[in-house]
Amino acid sequence: MLDVDLKKFPALPGVYLMKGAQGEVLYVGKAKHLRNRLRSYFSVTGDGRAHIRFLMNRVETIETIVTDTEKEALILENTLIKKYRPRYNINLRDDKTYVSLRIDMREEFPTLQLVRRVKKDGARYFGPYSSSTAVKETLKLIYRIFPLRHHPLEACRRRDRPCLYHQIEQCSAPCHGLISPSEYAALVDGAVKLLAGREKEVVTLLQQRMGAAAEKLDYEQAARLRDQVQAIEQTVEKQKVADAGGGDQDVVGLHREGGEVELAILFVREGKVIGRRSYSLEWRLAEDELLSSFLQEFYSRDVVIPDRLLLPLVLEDSETLADWLSERKGKRMQLLVPQRGGGRQLVEMARRNAEESFREKGSRREARQQVLQDIATRLQLGRLPQRIECFDISNVQGRFSVASMAVLSDGEPDKGAYRHFRIRTVTGSDDYASLYEVLKRRLTRGMEEEVLPDFILIDGGKGQLSVLNAVLEELALSDRIDAVGIAKSRVRSNVRGKVVERSEERFFLPGRKNPVVLRQGSPALFMLERLRDEAHRFAITYHRKLRRQSTLHSALEDIPGVGAQRRKALLRHFGSLKKIKQASLEQLKDMPGLPSTLAERIFDTFHKSGSSE
């Protein structure tokens, strides 16, 4: 273990970085008293956490950064963790994306948008919702009751008539002046109240309007309003009500078993539970430190920060965390540890959710381990493939050559570990040379960072597999990493081109002439096919992105005065690059915020050169 003079460390708040022999950052931590915190790592009894024992055997140097306050230390710790991604810090693997609804009340006719990032842009956000399917169902209900616009206002105004949504009575067509601004504002107010959980106010308002319509003998309008009230009441009945003071709050539950911890977060909005997320963590820290690290990682993302956060235990740095979260939220929020009443019941509900999630994942984990064991047996691997990586190359006639790496960790997609590669040394369409470059770059870096796969699956046959074997031998990794190639199924057709037979997927193994065929429909085959398809999808997506960027560069970036923001504004206003090229000079000059001289320059660029594509 590292021999250090603890007296040289400052007795002040700050951040410490533990580094390995190559200078790599292994762990980042914060402390309100750096010397005392570091002393705990070198005490006679030692730190009880298992991963700390392994960590300290690898630490060569410790660097400290002093801050003025604990809050500054917390912020700096988050920044450094994102920068270095230390191996021994918490890494939340979450294959779900947070879905929220956004509405900007400053727009002429505000509308609802489905977004996956919450920004500080002055707009109002609702959520997070448990899934995109759930939020789309919510939007369907809202549009039936409050027909807000669906599409960009300017694009709709260029149309000769309102869109299909207006015809099915799910859009009030403000773009064509079929509703006044005040009437539209009333629709927006109702939609916002409904999303905020104030259904009673909305129902009361609609009932008043229904009575007024009936008095005027407008029974058709009264019937529509009656249906809207019933739709709201039916929706509200489906929601779980939690009597804990109402308002927006997130509730954290914790379940510990063996060497693992399961954390569950319940999202409560206006007294109703609208969703749940759960995370599995190794029990590497004291519970309060683990929970604090988890909350920092979770809320440093683009997520909605609630008014209150209900926790199962008191955190040493709760005051600092509350200040940091309040700053991110833009107003004061509270960290509470309820001891009785509805709040305590919610925390207990979150704990039960964490326990149930642990049980569910446990059964799935056992099933995945069985599948991995089956893969190891059938493909004659030298070890259980806990981490599997699959590589794919994508290019069109040798242009924009890219590669992708998709990863399975313990049998599940680890999307945070996916990687893109730009091919640097190969010109033209040479998949073998491109694959050699990418594999060598990946494995060389993996050796430096000590993050290597157990098993590499190559999308291709014997040729691609021979490239992989050559790289493994060159880096002396043949005994450390198993290698297999997966070749797509072959199709036989008759003289008319009709498919008459489709062969199974074939797996090529080093040193074996004939391929291995896994049973059709088997979980092992499904897992490997899914990984191969993920690598292919990831490569194609990146390849298309580079092609789009190149197209935009050649068409717009060479025009003086058209920067990144101006390009986005042009595309947003006209809808596509093709329509920008086809726009008349008058249409360009009519675009808000576009100077006349720049409009003329854009028009001349696309028309004097005779460009029409």
C-alpha positions as CSV (number, residue, x, y, z in Angstrom):
1,M,0.0,0.0,0.0
2,L,1.1,3.6,-0.7
3,D,3.2,5.1,2.1
4,V,2.2,8.8,2.5
5,D,2.7,11.5,5.1
6,L,-0.9,12.4,6.0
7,K,0.2,15.6,7.7
8,K,1.0,17.1,4.3
9,F,-2.7,17.0,3.3
10,P,-4.7,20.2,4.0
11,A,-7.3,20.3,6.8
12,L,-9.8,22.0,4.5
13,P,-12.7,21.1,2.2
14,G,-11.9,19.9,-1.2
15,V,-11.5,17.1,-3.7
16,Y,-8.9,14.3,-3.8
17,L,-7.9,12.3,-6.9
18,M,-6.3,8.8,-6.5
19,K,-4.1,7.9,-9.4
20,G,-2.4,4.8,-10.7
21,A,1.0,4.0,-12.0
22,Q,0.3,5.5,-15.5
23,G,-1.2,8.7,-14.0
24,E,-4.8,7.5,-14.7
25,V,-7.4,8.7,-12.3
26,L,-8.8,5.7,-10.4
27,Y,-11.1,7.4,-7.9
28,V,-12.4,10.9,-7.2
29,G,-13.8,11.9,-3.8
30,K,-14.8,15.0,-1.9
31,A,-14.5,15.8,1.8
32,K,-15.2,18.7,4.1
33,H,-11.9,17.9,5.9
34,L,-9.4,16.3,3.4
35,R,-6.8,15.2,5.9
36,N,-9.4,13.3,8.1
37,R,-11.0,11.8,5.1
38,L,-7.8,10.4,3.6
39,R,-6.7,9.2,7.0
40,S,-9.6,6.7,7.0
41,Y,-8.0,5.0,4.0
42,F,-4.8,4.4,5.9
43,S,-6.1,3.5,9.3
44,V,-4.8,0.4,11.1
45,T,-8.2,-1.4,10.7
46,G,-8.4,-0.2,7.1
47,D,-11.5,0.8,5.1
48,G,-14.1,-2.0,5.3
49,R,-15.3,-1.6,1.7
50,A,-14.1,-4.4,-0.6
51,H,-13.3,-2.2,-3.6
52,I,-11.3,0.2,-1.5
53,R,-8.8,-2.6,-0.6
54,F,-8.3,-3.3,-4.3
55,L,-8.1,0.4,-5.1
56,M,-5.5,1.2,-2.5
57,N,-3.2,-1.6,-3.8
58,R,-3.1,0.3,-7.1
59,V,-2.9,3.9,-5.9
60,E,0.5,5.4,-6.6
61,T,-0.2,9.1,-6.0
62,I,-2.9,11.2,-4.3
63,E,-3.6,14.7,-5.6
64,T,-5.9,17.2,-3.7
65,I,-7.6,20.3,-4.8
66,V,-8.8,22.7,-2.1
67,T,-12.1,24.6,-2.3
68,D,-13.6,27.3,-0.3
69,T,-16.8,25.5,0.6
70,E,-18.3,21.9,0.6
71,K,-20.6,22.9,-2.1
72,E,-17.7,23.9,-4.4
73,A,-16.1,20.5,-3.6
74,L,-19.3,18.7,-4.6
75,I,-19.5,20.6,-7.9
76,L,-15.9,20.0,-8.6
77,E,-16.2,16.3,-7.8
78,N,-19.0,16.0,-10.3
79,T,-17.0,17.8,-13.0
80,L,-13.9,15.6,-12.5
81,I,-16.0,12.4,-12.4
82,K,-17.5,13.3,-15.8
83,K,-14.1,14.2,-17.2
84,Y,-12.1,11.1,-16.0
85,R,-14.9,8.5,-15.6
86,P,-12.9,6.8,-12.8
87,R,-13.2,3.0,-12.5
88,Y,-14.0,3.0,-8.8
89,N,-16.7,5.7,-8.8
90,I,-20.4,4.9,-9.2
91,N,-21.4,4.5,-12.8
92,L,-25.2,4.4,-13.3
93,R,-26.0,2.1,-16.2
94,D,-29.5,3.1,-17.3
95,D,-30.9,1.8,-20.6
96,K,-34.0,4.0,-20.3
97,T,-34.3,7.6,-21.5
98,Y,-36.1,10.1,-19.4
99,V,-39.2,11.5,-21.2
100,S,-40.8,14.8,-20.3
101,L,-43.2,17.3,-21.8
102,R,-42.2,20.8,-22.6
103,I,-44.3,23.9,-23.2
104,D,-42.9,27.4,-23.7
105,M,-45.5,30.0,-22.6
106,R,-43.6,32.8,-24.4
107,E,-44.5,31.5,-27.8
108,E,-47.4,33.1,-29.8
109,F,-49.4,29.9,-29.7
110,P,-47.6,27.5,-27.2
111,T,-47.6,23.8,-27.9
112,L,-46.5,20.6,-26.1
113,Q,-43.2,18.9,-27.1
114,L,-41.9,15.5,-26.2
115,V,-38.3,16.0,-25.0
116,R,-35.6,13.8,-23.5
117,R,-33.5,16.6,-22.0
118,V,-34.6,19.2,-19.4
119,K,-32.9,22.6,-20.0
120,K,-32.8,25.9,-18.3
121,D,-34.5,27.7,-21.2
122,G,-37.4,29.4,-19.4
123,A,-39.9,26.8,-20.6
124,R,-42.1,24.7,-18.3
125,Y,-41.4,20.9,-18.0
126,F,-43.7,18.1,-16.8
127,G,-42.5,14.6,-15.9
128,P,-40.5,12.5,-16.0
129,Y,-42.8,9.9,-17.5
130,S,-42.3,6.2,-17.2
131,S,-42.1,5.6,-20.9
132,S,-42.6,7.3,-24.3
133,T,-45.7,5.1,-24.8
134,A,-47.2,6.5,-21.5
135,V,-46.6,10.1,-22.4
136,K,-48.0,9.6,-25.9
137,E,-51.2,8.3,-24.4
138,T,-51.3,11.4,-22.2
139,L,-50.8,13.6,-25.2
140,K,-53.7,11.9,-27.0
141,L,-56.0,12.7,-24.1
142,I,-54.9,16.3,-23.9
143,Y,-55.3,16.9,-27.7
144,R,-58.8,15.5,-27.5
145,I,-59.7,17.8,-24.7
146,F,-57.5,20.8,-25.5
147,P,-56.8,20.8,-29.2
148,L,-53.4,22.6,-29.2
149,R,-51.3,22.8,-32.4
150,H,-49.1,19.9,-33.4
151,H,-46.7,21.3,-36.0
152,P,-44.3,24.3,-36.2
153,L,-46.4,27.4,-36.7
154,E,-44.5,28.8,-39.7
155,A,-44.7,25.5,-41.6
156,C,-48.4,25.3,-41.0
157,R,-49.0,28.9,-42.1
158,R,-47.4,28.1,-45.5
159,R,-50.0,25.4,-46.1
160,D,-53.2,26.2,-48.1
161,R,-55.4,24.7,-45.4
162,P,-55.3,23.3,-41.9
163,C,-53.7,19.9,-41.3
164,L,-55.4,16.6,-40.8
165,Y,-55.3,17.1,-37.0
166,H,-57.8,20.0,-37.4
167,Q,-60.1,17.8,-39.4
168,I,-60.2,15.2,-36.7
169,E,-60.8,18.0,-34.1
170,Q,-57.4,17.5,-32.3
171,C,-56.0,20.9,-33.4
172,S,-57.7,24.3,-33.2
173,A,-55.7,25.6,-36.2
174,P,-54.3,28.9,-34.8
175,C,-52.0,28.9,-37.9
176,H,-55.0,29.8,-40.1
177,G,-56.8,32.1,-37.6
178,L,-59.6,29.7,-36.7
179,I,-59.2,30.5,-33.0
180,S,-58.5,33.8,-31.2
181,P,-55.3,34.2,-29.1
182,S,-57.5,34.5,-25.9
183,E,-59.4,31.3,-26.7
184,Y,-56.2,29.5,-27.4
185,A,-54.7,30.7,-24.2
186,A,-57.6,29.2,-22.3
187,L,-56.8,25.8,-24.0
188,V,-53.2,26.1,-22.9
189,D,-54.2,27.0,-19.4
190,G,-56.4,23.9,-19.2
191,A,-53.7,21.6,-20.6
192,V,-51.1,23.0,-18.1
193,K,-53.5,22.5,-15.2
194,L,-54.2,18.9,-16.3
195,L,-50.5,18.1,-16.6
196,A,-49.8,19.7,-13.2
197,G,-52.3,17.4,-11.6
198,R,-55.0,20.0,-11.0
199,E,-57.7,18.0,-12.6
200,K,-60.5,19.2,-10.3
201,E,-60.0,22.8,-11.5
202,V,-60.2,21.6,-15.1
203,V,-63.3,19.5,-14.5
204,T,-65.0,22.4,-12.7
205,L,-64.2,24.8,-15.6
206,L,-65.4,22.3,-18.2
207,Q,-68.6,21.7,-16.3
208,Q,-69.3,25.4,-16.1
209,R,-68.8,25.7,-19.9
210,M,-71.0,22.6,-20.4
211,G,-73.8,24.3,-18.4
212,A,-73.4,27.5,-20.3
213,A,-73.6,25.6,-23.7
214,A,-76.8,23.8,-22.5
215,E,-78.4,27.0,-21.5
216,K,-77.8,28.3,-25.1
217,L,-79.3,25.1,-26.4
218,D,-75.9,24.2,-28.0
219,Y,-76.3,20.6,-27.1
220,E,-73.6,19.4,-29.5
221,Q,-71.0,21.5,-27.7
222,A,-72.4,20.5,-24.3
223,A,-72.0,16.8,-25.3
224,R,-68.4,17.3,-26.3
225,L,-67.6,19.0,-23.0
226,R,-69.4,16.1,-21.2
227,D,-67.2,13.6,-23.0
228,Q,-64.1,15.6,-22.1
229,V,-65.0,15.6,-18.4
230,Q,-65.6,11.8,-18.4
231,A,-62.3,11.3,-20.2
232,I,-60.4,13.2,-17.4
233,E,-62.3,11.5,-14.6
234,Q,-61.5,8.0,-16.1
235,T,-57.8,8.9,-16.4
236,V,-57.6,10.2,-12.9
237,E,-59.1,7.0,-11.5
238,K,-56.3,5.0,-13.0
239,Q,-53.6,7.0,-11.2
240,K,-52.1,6.0,-7.9
241,V,-52.9,8.6,-5.3
242,A,-50.3,9.2,-2.5
243,D,-51.5,11.3,0.4
244,A,-48.3,12.9,1.3
245,G,-48.9,16.7,1.1
246,G,-49.2,16.8,-2.6
247,G,-46.7,18.8,-4.7
248,D,-43.7,17.5,-6.7
249,Q,-41.4,15.1,-4.9
250,D,-39.1,12.2,-5.7
251,V,-38.9,9.4,-3.1
252,V,-35.9,7.2,-2.7
253,G,-36.0,3.6,-1.4
254,L,-33.0,1.4,-0.6
255,H,-32.8,-2.4,-0.4
256,R,-29.5,-4.1,0.5
257,E,-28.8,-7.8,0.1
258,G,-25.5,-9.6,0.0
259,G,-23.0,-7.4,-1.7
260,E,-25.5,-5.5,-3.8
261,V,-27.8,-2.5,-3.2
262,E,-31.0,-1.7,-5.2
263,L,-32.2,1.9,-5.3
264,A,-35.7,2.8,-6.5
265,I,-37.0,6.3,-7.1
266,L,-40.7,7.1,-7.2
267,F,-41.7,10.2,-9.1
268,V,-44.6,11.9,-7.3
269,R,-46.3,14.8,-9.0
270,E,-49.2,16.6,-7.3
271,G,-49.7,13.7,-4.9
272,K,-49.7,11.1,-7.7
273,V,-47.1,8.5,-8.4
274,I,-46.4,8.8,-12.2
275,G,-43.3,6.6,-12.6
276,R,-40.5,4.6,-11.1
277,R,-36.8,3.9,-11.9
278,S,-34.5,1.4,-10.2
279,Y,-30.8,0.9,-10.2
280,S,-28.5,-1.9,-9.1
281,L,-25.2,-1.0,-7.5
282,E,-22.5,-2.9,-5.9
283,W,-22.3,-2.2,-2.1
284,R,-18.9,-0.5,-2.2
285,L,-19.6,2.5,0.0
286,A,-21.2,3.2,3.4
287,E,-24.9,3.6,2.8
288,D,-25.0,7.3,3.4
289,E,-22.0,7.9,1.1
290,L,-23.4,5.6,-1.6
291,L,-26.8,7.3,-1.5
292,S,-25.1,10.8,-1.7
293,S,-23.0,9.7,-4.7
294,F,-26.0,8.2,-6.4
295,L,-28.0,11.4,-6.0
296,Q,-25.2,13.5,-7.3
297,E,-24.9,11.3,-10.4
298,F,-28.6,11.0,-11.0
299,Y,-29.5,14.7,-10.6
300,S,-26.5,15.9,-12.6
301,R,-28.3,14.7,-15.6
302,D,-30.9,16.6,-17.6
303,V,-33.9,15.6,-15.4
304,V,-36.6,17.5,-13.6
305,I,-35.6,18.4,-10.0
306,P,-38.6,18.2,-7.6
307,D,-39.6,20.5,-4.8
308,R,-38.8,17.9,-2.2
309,L,-36.6,14.8,-2.1
310,L,-37.7,12.1,0.5
311,L,-34.8,9.9,1.7
312,P,-34.6,6.8,3.8
313,L,-31.7,8.0,5.9
314,V,-29.9,11.1,7.0
315,L,-26.9,12.1,4.8
316,E,-23.8,13.8,6.3
317,D,-23.7,16.3,3.4
318,S,-27.5,16.8,3.0
319,E,-27.2,20.5,3.5
320,T,-24.6,20.8,0.7
321,L,-26.6,18.5,-1.5
322,A,-29.8,20.6,-0.9
323,D,-27.9,23.9,-1.8
324,W,-26.5,22.3,-5.0
325,L,-29.9,20.9,-6.1
326,S,-31.6,24.2,-5.3
327,E,-29.1,26.0,-7.5
328,R,-29.7,23.6,-10.4
329,K,-33.5,23.9,-10.0
330,G,-33.4,27.7,-9.8
331,K,-35.4,27.8,-6.5
332,R,-35.3,26.3,-3.0
333,M,-35.8,22.6,-2.7
334,Q,-35.8,20.3,0.4
335,L,-34.1,17.1,1.4
336,L,-36.3,15.3,4.0
337,V,-36.1,12.1,6.0
338,P,-39.7,11.6,7.1
339,Q,-40.2,9.7,10.3
340,R,-44.0,9.3,10.3
341,G,-47.2,10.0,8.3
342,G,-47.7,10.0,4.5
343,G,-44.0,10.8,3.8
344,R,-42.8,7.8,5.7
345,Q,-45.3,5.6,4.0
346,L,-44.0,6.8,0.6
347,V,-40.4,6.0,1.6
348,E,-41.5,2.6,2.7
349,M,-43.3,2.1,-0.6
350,A,-40.1,3.1,-2.5
351,R,-38.2,0.5,-0.3
352,R,-40.7,-2.2,-1.3
353,N,-40.3,-1.2,-4.9
354,A,-36.5,-1.5,-4.5
355,E,-36.8,-4.9,-2.9
356,E,-39.2,-6.2,-5.7
357,S,-36.9,-4.8,-8.4
358,F,-34.0,-6.7,-6.8
359,R,-36.0,-9.9,-6.9
360,E,-37.0,-9.4,-10.5
361,K,-33.5,-8.6,-11.6
362,G,-32.2,-11.5,-9.6
363,S,-34.3,-14.0,-11.6
364,R,-33.4,-12.2,-14.9
365,R,-29.7,-12.2,-13.8
366,E,-29.7,-15.9,-13.2
367,A,-31.4,-16.5,-16.6
368,R,-28.7,-14.3,-18.3
369,Q,-25.9,-16.1,-16.6
370,Q,-27.4,-19.4,-17.9
371,V,-27.4,-18.0,-21.4
372,L,-23.8,-16.8,-21.1
373,Q,-22.8,-20.2,-19.9
374,D,-24.5,-21.8,-22.9
375,I,-22.7,-19.4,-25.3
376,A,-19.4,-20.3,-23.6
377,T,-20.0,-24.0,-24.0
378,R,-21.3,-23.9,-27.6
379,L,-18.6,-21.6,-28.9
380,Q,-15.9,-23.3,-26.9
381,L,-14.8,-20.1,-25.0
382,G,-12.1,-20.2,-22.4
383,R,-14.1,-18.2,-19.9
384,L,-17.6,-16.9,-19.1
385,P,-18.2,-13.9,-21.4
386,Q,-19.2,-11.3,-18.8
387,R,-18.2,-8.5,-21.2
388,I,-18.8,-9.1,-24.9
389,E,-17.9,-6.5,-27.6
390,C,-19.0,-6.6,-31.2
391,F,-17.5,-4.5,-34.0
392,D,-18.9,-3.4,-37.4
393,I,-17.5,-1.3,-40.3
394,S,-19.7,1.0,-42.4
395,N,-18.9,3.1,-45.5
396,V,-20.3,3.9,-48.9
397,Q,-17.8,3.4,-51.8
398,G,-15.0,4.0,-49.3
399,R,-16.3,7.4,-48.1
400,F,-17.1,8.3,-44.5
401,S,-15.6,5.1,-43.2
402,V,-16.6,4.5,-39.6
403,A,-16.7,1.6,-37.1
404,S,-18.9,0.9,-34.1
405,M,-18.5,-1.1,-30.9
406,A,-21.6,-2.4,-29.1
407,V,-21.2,-4.0,-25.7
408,L,-23.0,-6.5,-23.5
409,S,-22.2,-6.5,-19.8
410,D,-23.5,-9.5,-17.9
411,G,-25.8,-10.2,-20.9
412,E,-27.4,-6.8,-21.1
413,P,-26.7,-3.8,-23.4
414,D,-24.2,-1.4,-21.8
415,K,-25.0,1.6,-24.0
416,G,-22.7,3.9,-22.0
417,A,-19.8,1.7,-23.2
418,Y,-20.8,1.9,-26.9
419,R,-18.2,3.7,-29.0
420,H,-17.8,5.2,-32.5
421,F,-14.6,5.3,-34.5
422,R,-13.5,7.4,-37.4
423,I,-11.2,5.5,-39.7
424,R,-7.9,7.4,-39.8
425,T,-5.3,5.4,-41.7
426,V,-7.3,3.7,-44.5
427,T,-8.2,5.2,-47.8
428,G,-11.1,3.7,-49.9
429,S,-13.2,0.7,-49.1
430,D,-10.9,-1.8,-47.3
431,D,-13.0,-3.4,-44.5
432,Y,-10.1,-5.6,-43.4
433,A,-7.6,-2.8,-43.0
434,S,-10.3,-0.6,-41.3
435,L,-11.1,-3.4,-38.9
436,Y,-7.4,-3.9,-38.1
437,E,-7.0,-0.2,-37.3
438,V,-10.1,-0.1,-35.0
439,L,-9.3,-3.3,-33.1
440,K,-5.8,-2.3,-32.5
441,R,-6.8,1.2,-31.2
442,R,-9.5,-0.3,-29.0
443,L,-7.4,-3.0,-27.5
444,T,-4.3,-0.9,-27.0
445,R,-6.3,1.6,-25.1
446,G,-8.1,-1.2,-23.2
447,M,-4.7,-2.5,-22.0
448,E,-3.7,1.0,-20.8
449,E,-7.0,1.4,-18.9
450,E,-7.3,-2.2,-17.9
451,V,-10.7,-2.5,-19.4
452,L,-10.8,-5.5,-21.8
453,P,-13.6,-7.7,-23.1
454,D,-13.8,-11.4,-22.3
455,F,-15.1,-12.1,-25.8
456,I,-15.1,-10.3,-29.1
457,L,-17.7,-11.0,-31.7
458,I,-16.9,-9.9,-35.2
459,D,-19.6,-9.2,-37.8
460,G,-18.2,-11.3,-40.7
461,G,-16.7,-14.6,-41.6
462,K,-13.3,-16.2,-41.7
463,G,-11.6,-13.1,-43.2
464,Q,-12.7,-10.7,-40.5
465,L,-11.9,-13.4,-37.8
466,S,-8.4,-13.7,-39.1
467,V,-7.9,-10.0,-38.8
468,L,-9.1,-10.1,-35.2
469,N,-6.8,-13.1,-34.4
470,A,-3.8,-11.2,-35.9
471,V,-4.4,-8.2,-33.6
472,L,-4.8,-10.4,-30.6
473,E,-1.6,-12.2,-31.3
474,E,0.3,-9.0,-32.0
475,L,-0.9,-7.6,-28.6
476,A,-0.3,-10.9,-26.8
477,L,-4.0,-11.1,-25.9
478,S,-4.9,-14.4,-27.5
479,D,-5.1,-16.2,-24.1
480,R,-7.0,-13.3,-22.5
481,I,-9.8,-12.7,-25.1
482,D,-11.9,-15.2,-27.0
483,A,-12.7,-14.5,-30.6
484,V,-15.6,-15.6,-32.9
485,G,-17.0,-14.4,-36.2
486,I,-20.7,-14.3,-37.0
487,A,-21.7,-14.6,-40.6
488,K,-25.2,-13.6,-41.8
489,S,-27.5,-16.3,-42.9
490,R,-27.3,-17.2,-46.6
491,V,-30.4,-17.2,-48.8
492,R,-31.1,-19.5,-51.8
493,S,-33.5,-18.4,-54.5
494,N,-35.1,-20.0,-57.5
495,V,-34.7,-18.7,-61.1
496,R,-37.5,-16.1,-60.4
497,G,-35.7,-14.7,-57.4
498,K,-38.1,-16.1,-54.9
499,V,-36.6,-17.2,-51.6
500,V,-36.7,-21.0,-51.2
501,E,-34.3,-21.5,-48.3
502,R,-32.6,-19.4,-45.6
503,S,-29.6,-20.9,-43.8
504,E,-28.9,-20.4,-40.1
505,E,-26.5,-17.9,-38.7
506,R,-22.9,-19.3,-38.8
507,F,-20.3,-18.8,-36.1
508,F,-16.6,-19.2,-37.1
509,L,-14.1,-20.2,-34.4
510,P,-10.3,-19.9,-34.6
511,G,-8.7,-23.2,-35.7
512,R,-12.0,-24.8,-36.7
513,K,-12.8,-25.3,-40.4
514,N,-16.6,-25.8,-40.1
515,P,-18.8,-23.1,-38.5
516,V,-20.9,-23.7,-35.4
517,V,-24.7,-23.3,-35.8
518,L,-26.8,-22.5,-32.8
519,R,-30.3,-23.8,-32.5
520,Q,-32.9,-21.5,-34.1
521,G,-34.9,-19.5,-31.5
522,S,-32.4,-20.3,-28.7
523,P,-31.7,-17.5,-26.2
524,A,-28.0,-17.7,-26.9
525,L,-28.5,-17.1,-30.6
526,F,-31.0,-14.3,-29.9
527,M,-28.5,-12.5,-27.6
528,L,-25.6,-12.7,-30.1
529,E,-27.8,-11.7,-33.0
530,R,-29.1,-8.7,-31.1
531,L,-25.6,-7.6,-30.2
532,R,-24.6,-7.9,-33.9
533,D,-27.6,-5.9,-35.0
534,E,-26.9,-3.2,-32.4
535,A,-23.3,-2.8,-33.7
536,H,-24.7,-2.5,-37.2
537,R,-27.3,0.0,-36.2
538,F,-24.8,2.1,-34.3
539,A,-22.4,2.2,-37.2
540,I,-25.1,3.1,-39.7
541,T,-26.5,5.9,-37.5
542,Y,-23.0,7.4,-37.1
543,H,-22.3,7.0,-40.8
544,R,-25.5,8.8,-41.8
545,K,-24.7,11.6,-39.3
546,L,-21.3,12.2,-40.9
547,R,-22.9,12.3,-44.4
548,R,-25.6,14.8,-43.3
549,Q,-22.9,17.0,-41.7
550,S,-20.9,16.8,-44.9
551,T,-23.9,17.8,-47.0
552,L,-24.7,20.8,-44.8
553,H,-21.0,21.8,-44.8
554,S,-20.8,21.8,-48.6
555,A,-24.1,23.7,-49.0
556,L,-24.2,26.2,-46.2
557,E,-21.0,26.5,-44.2
558,D,-19.1,27.9,-47.2
559,I,-21.4,30.9,-47.3
560,P,-19.9,33.9,-45.4
561,G,-22.1,34.9,-42.5
562,V,-23.9,31.5,-42.1
563,G,-22.7,30.0,-38.9
564,A,-24.0,27.1,-36.9
565,Q,-26.9,29.0,-35.3
566,R,-27.9,30.6,-38.6
567,R,-28.0,27.1,-40.3
568,K,-30.3,25.8,-37.6
569,A,-32.6,28.8,-37.9
570,L,-32.7,28.4,-41.7
571,L,-33.5,24.7,-41.5
572,R,-36.1,25.3,-38.8
573,H,-37.8,28.0,-40.9
574,F,-37.8,26.3,-44.3
575,G,-37.9,22.7,-43.1
576,S,-35.1,21.2,-45.2
577,L,-32.0,22.1,-47.2
578,K,-33.8,21.4,-50.4
579,K,-36.4,24.0,-49.6
580,I,-33.7,26.6,-48.7
581,K,-32.2,26.1,-52.2
582,Q,-35.6,26.4,-53.8
583,A,-36.7,29.5,-51.9
584,S,-37.1,32.7,-53.8
585,L,-35.3,35.9,-52.8
586,E,-38.5,37.3,-51.4
587,Q,-39.1,34.2,-49.2
588,L,-35.5,34.4,-47.9
589,K,-35.9,38.1,-47.1
590,D,-39.2,37.4,-45.3
591,M,-37.5,35.1,-42.8
592,P,-37.4,36.7,-39.4
593,G,-33.9,37.7,-38.2
594,L,-32.2,37.1,-41.6
595,P,-30.5,40.3,-42.9
596,S,-31.4,41.3,-46.5
597,T,-27.7,41.2,-47.6
598,L,-27.3,37.7,-46.3
599,A,-30.6,36.6,-47.9
600,E,-29.2,37.8,-51.3
601,R,-25.9,36.0,-50.7
602,I,-27.7,32.7,-50.0
603,F,-29.9,33.2,-53.0
604,D,-26.9,34.0,-55.3
605,T,-25.0,31.0,-54.0
606,F,-27.7,28.5,-54.9
607,H,-29.0,30.1,-58.1
608,K,-26.1,31.7,-59.9
609,S,-24.2,28.4,-59.7
610,G,-27.2,26.7,-61.1
611,S,-27.3,24.4,-58.1
612,S,-30.7,22.6,-57.6
613,E,-29.8,19.6,-55.5
